[in-house]
Amino acid sequence: MLDRLRGGDESAFVELVERYHSPMVRLARTFVPSEAVAEEVTQEAWLGVLNGIGRFEGRSSLKTWIFRILVNRARTRGVRESRTVPFSSLEREGDEGRPSVDPGRFQDEGLWAAPPRAWEDQPEERLLSAETRAVIREAIDALPASQRRVIDLRDVEGLSAEEVVELLDLTQVNQRVLLHRARSKVRQALEDYLGGTS
């Protein structure tokens, strides 16, 4: 793929765009105030990929390099946009310090009073259905931006913890905490959808 891109193979670039454009827009949206700006940032990132492919050294995967270009542009644009967006319209992270799992699910000693429900009794078709995937996507989209970035990159895009840490300039601990909180909330949304706890 890299050789094809460096050789100016337009079909290789089209393949990349088809594979990564939507996840890039989703990630950009966590940095900027609107979908339209996220689209613009993603377009700018693609131009950066085209202009920089000859300088790509291969110290990371091509995917990680592309997402790094996007994150850098999205952060810069997000800062610039936040200067012109009314404060009341900015997303609030809002759940720092709140527990990831409802404390009512634990006994006083810290043991589970209501453990997470096993889903073995659910038909596989239901677990894999478009409706279930939509519940997951809605739960992810409702997360605070920092959690949404991490879960999208780790669980949706399949990047490693090390790649996410480098890409988002996080510590390993912060990445794990954000991922845990995000996964807990998505799991709760799935439990609610699939019938609650056992």
N, C-alpha and C positions, 0 to 999 in steps of 0.2 A: 504493500500500500504506500509506504513512504517513498519508495523509488518511483512509483507511478505519479505521486503528488509532485515530487521534485522534477519529474519529467514533463510536468504540465498536463497530465492526463485529466481532462475535465470530468470524465466518468468517475474517477477516484474521488474527486472533490464532491461530486453529487452524492456518492455513497456516504461520505462523511456527514454531509448536511442532512441527508435522510435519517441517518442513525442518531445524530446528536443534537439536531436543532431544537426539538421540543424540550428535551431535558435541560438544554442550555437556557432556553427562555424561562423555564420554571425556576432554575437557579438564579438567573439574573433578577427575576421578579422579587426574590427575597432581599435584594439590595436596593431596588429602586421603587418609586411610588406607584407605578402603573404598568399595565401590560404593554402599552404602546412604547414606553421607554425601555422596557425589557426587550422588546423586539428590536429596537434601535441598537441597544447595547450588543445584542447577539449578532446583528449584522456587522457592527464594528469589529466584533471579535473574529468573525469569519474573514473580514478583510485583513485583520492582523495575522491570521493563520496563513492566508495566501501570501502576504508580504514577508512573513517570517519563516516559511517552511524550509528555505535554503539554509537558515541558521539553526534549525532544530538539531540539537546535538545528541538526542537519544538518551539523556540521563534519566528521563522518566518515560512512561509510556506516551504514545502520541495522544491518547485520550486525556491523560492527566495534563499534558502540555496545553492542549486546546482549552480545557476547563480552567487552567491557570490564566490564560489570556483573557477568558471571559470574566473570571473573578476580579482580576485587576481592573478591567474596564468598568465592570459593574460597581465596584467599590468607589472608584473615582467619580463616576456619574451619580451614584447614590449620594455622595457628599455634596456634589454640586446641586443636585435636585432638592436636597433637604433644605438648602438655603432659600428655596423659592416656594416650598410646599408649606401650607399652614400647619402649625404644630399639632393642631387637633386631628389632622388626618394621618399622622404618622402612626405606624403599627406599634403597639405596646407589647413588649416581651411578656410582662405581667405575671409570670409564674415562678420567678426566681424565689427560692426559699419555700415554695409549696411542695408537698410531697408528690412523688410521681404516681404512687398508688394510694388509693383512699385508705387512710389509717383505720377506718372501720372494718377493713378486711383482715386486721390482725388482732390477736389476743394481747392481753397486757404484757405477757412475757415475750412478745415479738413473733410468736408463731402464727401461721396462717389460721384465721378463723374461717375465711372463705377463700381457699386457694384458687388460682386461675383454673378455669375450666378446660378440661381436655376436649379436643374436638374430634376424637376418633369416631364418635357416633354420628357425625355430620356426613351426609353423602358427599363424595368427592366432587360431584357436579356442582353442588351448592358452594363449596369452598372455592372452586375455580371459576365461578360464574362472573359474568360482566357486572352484575349487581354487587357482588362481594368486592370485586376490584374497585368499583366506584365508591363503596363505603371506605375502603382503605385510602383511596386517593383523596376523598373528602376529609378524612381524619388527618392525613398528612398536610393537606392545604390549610387546615385550621390551626396547625402548630405555629408557635412563635418562629420567626424567621431563622434564628440560629439553629433550632432543632430541625426545622424543615430542610435546611441546607445539608445537615449531617445525615439525616435518614435518607434523603434523596440520593446523595452521593454514595452512601454505604450500601443501602438495601435495594435501591431502585437501579442505580448505575453500576453497582458492584465494585466500587473502588475499595482498596484496602484501607485499614485504619491509618497506616503511615501516609498514604497518598492524601487522605482527607486532612490529616494534621498539617501536612505541608501546604496543601492547596488553600486551606482556610486560615492558616497561621494560628492554629490552636495547640494547646498542650495535649498530650495523650489523655490525661485525666479529664480535661474539659471535654474532649471529643467523646470519651466514654460516658460521661454524665449526660451530655446532650443526647447521645444516641439512646441511652437507657430511658430518659424521660420521654423521648419521642416514641420509642417502641412501646412503652407502657401505655401511653395515650392511644396509640393505634390499636393495641391489643384490647384496651377497654372498649373502644368503638366497635371492634369485632365481636367482643363478648355481648355487648348490647344488641348488636344486629343478629347474632346467632342464638340469642335466647338467654343471655345473662349467665350468672355463675351457677355452678352445680350445688 
